[in-house]
Amino acid sequence: MRNPSLIFMGWMVAAMVGVGLAVARAWPFWVVVLLGAGLVGVAVVMTRKTWDQTRENHEDLMTGIRQLEQLSEIDEARISRVLEPDALGGHIQRLVENVKKRMTSLEEERTKIIAIMENLVEGVVAFDSKGKVLFTNSSAHRILGLDARAIQGRSVWEIIRNQQLAGLVEGCQELAWHERRQAEIELHPPVSMVLEVYALPFPISNQKKGSVLVLHDVTELRRLEQVRTEFVENVSHELRTPLTAIVGYLETLVDEPSLETPNNRKFVHVAHQHAVRLSRLVEDLRGLSEIESGKVVLRCELVPLREVAQDVCEMFQTQLSKKNLQISNKIGVEFSAWADRDRLIQILVNLVDNAIKYTPAGGLISFQAMSLRDQEISLQVNDTGQGIPSIDLPRITERFYRVDRARSREEGGTGLGLSIVKHLLQLLGGKLRVQSELGKGTTMEVILPISRPTPTPL
């Protein structure tokens, strides 16, 4: 770095020497003045130029030091502005050492993260804002059957030609940072599998968004579910015929006059009750199996909810009278939902049947409806029954899960009613919400679309 003071002194000395030589040679006075003024002017100009360059270099140096301080997470900006050159060199050296330590720490963290990612069972693929591959782990290579070196920097269409996967990658650009999308995708030859895919955005420099796909191979799980569904369906079908015959013969024996002893009639009556319950269980298993296997054909239309609720009320008049229960239909005529009428009746029948079983004599069951946001409608089945403990609420739609097992069996329940309701609502594009308080009753809320759902692109 050139010193402006030395440069100025050098030019001043040159000016004095030049003036002295001019005087010694008896040059004219005006020549001596011009020569001296010219040399002094050159000294000033050169010194000013050098000073400006020195000041700019100093500002650049201080800016660099402040950036190093920020990287080092050291707040020494005030000290660094007044440090002498010798002390400044030592300060810079300390900052460089701190930055090296920080970079070493970051490299160690990066190594740990890569080791974790490489040992994940799920495949991870990261894309930049243009949809090019930035990172993949070994599970992604195994799932997609691709070479690690062959896919870096390539687009999703070059890796595997699947419109849903490409749509998930592109859709991440429109998601907020906390949002994600989920889809189940079937890949076909040369790679045949079922993937559960989660897509979420991640930040890149300059406010750009990248995307991350997390791939979970559920091929074997779906195969086992299909085997289970087919097994249940086949067993239910095979049991249906003999059970029908058993129930029919037991009904005949119950009324048979030859059963003279009370015990004989009691035994036949108990056998008949259990045969009927077993028959209902088989029918429910068969129905649930058909729903899960996708064999249910929906005929959706705008269904007047008041009419459907009234039909269900009439179906249960006998049971309501036996238990001294009241039922009320408070749904207005203006409420309609986009659904399959028969399946909606099946849903409400299951809900009302549960309400009757768990509501004591003198209780009330009611239907209500209200409009919601997002073009949805809420259909509620309220009762004044015993309620459901909060600990049991998350599990009531599981197969065979019963809150009160003894009473459920006594009432002839199969434990599949709410599971059937949940699966039917999934087919109809709706959902089930449950609110309950012990000793005060339960509200089963069925949420359905008001109009035909429009498919949203991935």
Secondary structure, DSSP 8 states (H G I E B T S, - for coil): ---HHHHHHHHHHHHHHHHHHHHHTT--HHHHHHHHHHHHHHHHHHHHHHHHHHHHHHHHHHHHHHHHHHHHT---HHHHHH--HHHHHHHHHHHHHHHHHHHHHHHHHHHHHHHHHHT-SSEEEEE-TTSBEEEE-HHHHHHHT--HHHHTT-BHHHH---HHHHHHHHHGGGS-TT--EEEEEEE-TTS-EEEEEEEEEEEETTTEEEEEEEEEE-HHHHHHHHHHHHHHHHHHHHHHHHHHHHHHHHHHHHT-TT--SHHHHHHHHHHHHHHHHHHHHHHHHHHHHHHHTT-----EEEEEHHHHHHHHHHHTHHHHHHTT-EEEE---TT-EEEEEHHHHHHHHHHHHHHHHHTS-TT-EEEEEEEEETTTEEEEEEEE-S----TTTGGGTTSTT--SSHHHHHHHT--S-HHHHHHHHHHHTT-EEEEEEETTTEEEEEEEEESS-------
